[in-house]
């Protein structure tokens, strides 16, 4: 079984009173490749900033290699 490199649970991101992200569950497993696609304003960059720990989500958890981010 592959380990999760990053796992997002019940995460929301609200900016300027607008919900930008609402992600019930996402996991990127070791050895897995993904592509992130969507129209302008869909939240792709915001998701990448949260996953890079450069932007703190409004709620939910982000786990890196089994350790929860603060």
Secondary structure as GFF3:
##gff-version 3
##sequence-region A 1 70
A	DSSP	beta_strand	4	15	.	.	.	ID=ss1
A	DSSP	beta_strand	18	29	.	.	.	ID=ss2
A	DSSP	alpha_helix	44	51	.	.	.	ID=ss3
A	DSSP	beta_strand	59	64	.	.	.	ID=ss4
A	DSSP	beta_strand	67	68	.	.	.	ID=ss5
###
